[in-house]
Amino acid sequence: MDFKAQQDKFDKIKWYDSILAGCDRCGTYEFCIHCDKDEPYPCAQAASRLKKSFVRVAVIHRHA
């Protein structure tokens, strides 16, 4: 999914969540810590940066 499509999806989610909460939910999601509101598609790019910040660890189970 490209950033524009992903941003459109986030905008709909934020709009719906804001109506339910009775206040603007922008800035309250986990990915918002990585947000730069001056760039195009800020939510989509912040979510991408959050995803890239996770480290995957492989664990090998050995049976005795």
N, CA and C atoms as an extended XYZ file, in Angstrom:
192
Properties=species:S:1:pos:R:3:atomname:S:1:resname:S:1:resid:I:1 pbc="F F F"
N         0.854       -1.179        0.000 N   MET     1
C         0.000        0.000        0.000 CA  MET     1
C         0.896        1.238        0.000 C   MET     1
N         0.562        2.208       -0.833 N   ASP     2
C         1.360        3.428       -0.883 CA  ASP     2
C         0.968        4.378        0.253 C   ASP     2
N         1.810        5.399        0.470 N   PHE     3
C         1.575        6.321        1.579 CA  PHE     3
C         0.241        7.052        1.465 C   PHE     3
N        -0.165        7.454        0.259 N   LYS     4
C        -1.428        8.182        0.107 CA  LYS     4
C        -2.610        7.308        0.513 C   LYS     4
N        -2.639        6.077        0.046 N   ALA     5
C        -3.740        5.164        0.388 CA  ALA     5
C        -3.744        4.876        1.889 C   ALA     5
N        -2.565        4.683        2.438 N   GLN     6
C        -2.471        4.403        3.873 CA  GLN     6
C        -2.894        5.626        4.685 C   GLN     6
N        -2.509        6.823        4.239 N   GLN     7
C        -2.906        8.046        4.942 CA  GLN     7
C        -4.424        8.218        4.905 C   GLN     7
N        -5.031        7.945        3.759 N   ASP     8
C        -6.492        8.028        3.649 CA  ASP     8
C        -7.157        7.096        4.657 C   ASP     8
N        -6.595        5.898        4.803 N   LYS     9
C        -7.130        4.925        5.766 CA  LYS     9
C        -6.987        5.460        7.205 C   LYS     9
N        -5.803        5.984        7.534 N   PHE    10
C        -5.588        6.543        8.866 CA  PHE    10
C        -6.523        7.722        9.135 C   PHE    10
N        -6.732        8.568        8.125 N   ASP    11
C        -7.615        9.726        8.297 CA  ASP    11
C        -9.044        9.292        8.635 C   ASP    11
N        -9.517        8.250        8.000 N   LYS    12
C       -10.862        7.738        8.299 CA  LYS    12
C       -10.933        7.169        9.708 C   LYS    12
N        -9.906        6.433       10.094 N   ILE    13
C        -9.862        5.858       11.449 CA  ILE    13
C        -9.817        6.972       12.497 C   ILE    13
N        -8.953        7.970       12.269 N   LYS    14
C        -8.838        9.091       13.228 CA  LYS    14
C       -10.148        9.867       13.326 C   LYS    14
N       -10.807       10.080       12.202 N   TRP    15
C       -12.081       10.804       12.184 CA  TRP    15
C       -13.120       10.058       13.006 C   TRP    15
N       -13.244        8.753       12.768 N   TYR    16
C       -14.215        7.934       13.495 CA  TYR    16
C       -13.883        7.896       14.990 C   TYR    16
N       -12.620        7.644       15.318 N   ASP    17
C       -12.199        7.601       16.724 CA  ASP    17
C       -12.445        8.943       17.418 C   ASP    17
N       -12.219       10.043       16.700 N   SER    18
C       -12.418       11.376       17.273 CA  SER    18
C       -13.885       11.631       17.579 C   SER    18
N       -14.768       11.186       16.700 N   ILE    19
C       -16.207       11.332       16.951 CA  ILE    19
C       -16.600       10.546       18.199 C   ILE    19
N       -16.118        9.311       18.300 N   LEU    20
C       -16.454        8.487       19.469 CA  LEU    20
C       -15.907        9.083       20.763 C   LEU    20
N       -14.694        9.635       20.701 N   ALA    21
C       -14.052       10.179       21.895 CA  ALA    21
C       -14.544       11.590       22.235 C   ALA    21
N       -15.116       12.280       21.259 N   GLY    22
C       -15.564       13.650       21.489 CA  GLY    22
C       -14.433       14.664       21.475 C   GLY    22
N       -13.269       14.249       20.947 N   CYS    23
C       -12.128       15.156       20.836 CA  CYS    23
C       -11.207       14.649       19.728 C   CYS    23
N       -10.323       15.515       19.280 N   ASP    24
C        -9.392       15.156       18.211 CA  ASP    24
C        -8.400       14.113       18.718 C   ASP    24
N        -8.328       12.979       18.048 N   ARG    25
C        -7.444       11.892       18.468 CA  ARG    25
C        -6.060       11.970       17.825 C   ARG    25
N        -5.842       12.961       16.974 N   CYS    26
C        -4.534       13.126       16.341 CA  CYS    26
C        -3.465       13.279       17.431 C   CYS    26
N        -2.396       12.519       17.289 N   GLY    27
C        -1.305       12.577       18.258 CA  GLY    27
C        -1.420       11.573       19.382 C   GLY    27
N        -2.450       10.707       19.338 N   THR    28
C        -2.667        9.775       20.452 CA  THR    28
C        -2.367        8.318       20.108 C   THR    28
N        -1.944        8.067       18.899 N   TYR    29
C        -1.682        6.687       18.481 CA  TYR    29
C        -0.222        6.326       18.713 C   TYR    29
N         0.057        5.030       18.735 N   GLU    30
C         1.414        4.562       19.029 CA  GLU    30
C         2.440        5.132       18.047 C   GLU    30
N         2.080        5.237       16.788 N   PHE    31
C         3.021        5.709       15.777 CA  PHE    31
C         3.241        7.217       15.814 C   PHE    31
N         2.404        7.952       16.539 N   CYS    32
C         2.486        9.419       16.551 CA  CYS    32
C         3.813        9.943       17.087 C   CYS    32
N         4.508        9.152       17.873 N   ILE    33
C         5.812        9.581       18.389 CA  ILE    33
C         6.792        9.821       17.248 C   ILE    33
N         6.556        9.187       16.097 N   HIS    34
C         7.435        9.329       14.936 CA  HIS    34
C         6.887       10.327       13.911 C   HIS    34
N         5.878       11.098       14.276 N   CYS    35
C         5.190       11.982       13.339 CA  CYS    35
C         5.948       13.280       13.074 C   CYS    35
N         5.952       13.676       11.800 N   ASP    36
C         6.423       14.995       11.378 CA  ASP    36
C         5.279       15.584       10.559 C   ASP    36
N         4.480       16.436       11.179 N   LYS    37
C         3.271       16.958       10.531 CA  LYS    37
C         3.559       17.835        9.319 C   LYS    37
N         4.808       18.218        9.120 N   ASP    38
C         5.168       19.060        7.984 CA  ASP    38
C         5.407       18.255        6.701 C   ASP    38
N         5.477       16.941        6.798 N   GLU    39
C         5.720       16.128        5.611 CA  GLU    39
C         4.399       15.629        5.028 C   GLU    39
N         4.399       15.277        3.753 N   PRO    40
C         3.171       14.712        3.171 CA  PRO    40
C         2.888       13.342        3.787 C   PRO    40
N         1.623       13.034        3.975 N   TYR    41
C         1.179       11.744        4.525 CA  TYR    41
C         1.833       11.443        5.881 C   TYR    41
N         1.679       12.337        6.854 N   PRO    42
C         2.406       12.195        8.122 CA  PRO    42
C         2.094       10.916        8.893 C   PRO    42
N         0.839       10.493        8.931 N   CYS    43
C         0.501        9.282        9.686 CA  CYS    43
C         1.109        8.041        9.038 C   CYS    43
N         0.990        7.970        7.724 N   ALA    44
C         1.517        6.815        7.002 CA  ALA    44
C         3.031        6.721        7.159 C   ALA    44
N         3.704        7.847        7.065 N   GLN    45
C         5.161        7.816        7.196 CA  GLN    45
C         5.583        7.530        8.638 C   GLN    45
N         4.839        8.048        9.602 N   ALA    46
C         5.145        7.762       11.010 CA  ALA    46
C         4.945        6.281       11.305 C   ALA    46
N         3.880        5.702       10.787 N   ALA    47
C         3.625        4.270       10.996 CA  ALA    47
C         4.735        3.437       10.358 C   ALA    47
N         5.209        3.858        9.201 N   SER    48
C         6.304        3.158        8.540 CA  SER    48
C         7.579        3.217        9.381 C   SER    48
N         7.866        4.400        9.924 N   ARG    49
C         9.052        4.532       10.783 CA  ARG    49
C         8.924        3.678       12.043 C   ARG    49
N         7.723        3.611       12.613 N   LEU    50
C         7.515        2.778       13.803 CA  LEU    50
C         7.771        1.318       13.469 C   LEU    50
N         7.225        0.879       12.350 N   LYS    51
C         7.403       -0.517       11.938 CA  LYS    51
C         8.880       -0.849       11.737 C   LYS    51
N         9.628        0.080       11.165 N   LYS    52
C        11.060       -0.140       10.933 CA  LYS    52
C        11.864       -0.127       12.223 C   LYS    52
N        11.317        0.454       13.291 N   SER    53
C        12.058        0.552       14.549 CA  SER    53
C        12.004       -0.732       15.371 C   SER    53
N        11.089       -1.641       15.031 N   PHE    54
C        11.001       -2.902       15.761 CA  PHE    54
C        12.146       -3.821       15.348 C   PHE    54
N        12.685       -4.528       16.308 N   VAL    55
C        13.755       -5.483       16.044 CA  VAL    55
C        13.176       -6.881       16.204 C   VAL    55
N        13.418       -7.702       15.213 N   ARG    56
C        12.945       -9.081       15.292 CA  ARG    56
C        14.051       -9.949       15.853 C   ARG    56
N        13.695      -10.809       16.760 N   VAL    57
C        14.640      -11.688       17.393 CA  VAL    57
C        14.235      -13.124       17.104 C   VAL    57
N        15.160      -13.903       16.615 N   ALA    58
C        14.889      -15.315       16.356 CA  ALA    58
C        15.278      -16.112       17.589 C   ALA    58
N        14.435      -17.036       17.969 N   VAL    59
C        14.703      -17.881       19.132 CA  VAL    59
C        14.668      -19.329       18.652 C   VAL    59
N        15.718      -20.041       19.003 N   ILE    60
C        15.794      -21.453       18.625 CA  ILE    60
C        15.489      -22.288       19.859 C   ILE    60
N        14.485      -23.135       19.737 N   HIS    61
C        14.127      -24.032       20.842 CA  HIS    61
C        14.828      -25.373       20.601 C   HIS    61
N        15.555      -25.801       21.570 N   ARG    62
C        16.234      -27.110       21.467 CA  ARG    62
C        15.637      -28.032       22.506 C   ARG    62
N        15.265      -29.172       22.056 N   HIS    63
C        14.713      -30.170       22.972 CA  HIS    63
C        15.832      -31.072       23.469 C   HIS    63
N        15.851      -31.308       24.755 N   ALA    64
C        16.908      -32.141       25.362 CA  ALA    64
C        16.609      -33.603       25.220 C   ALA    64
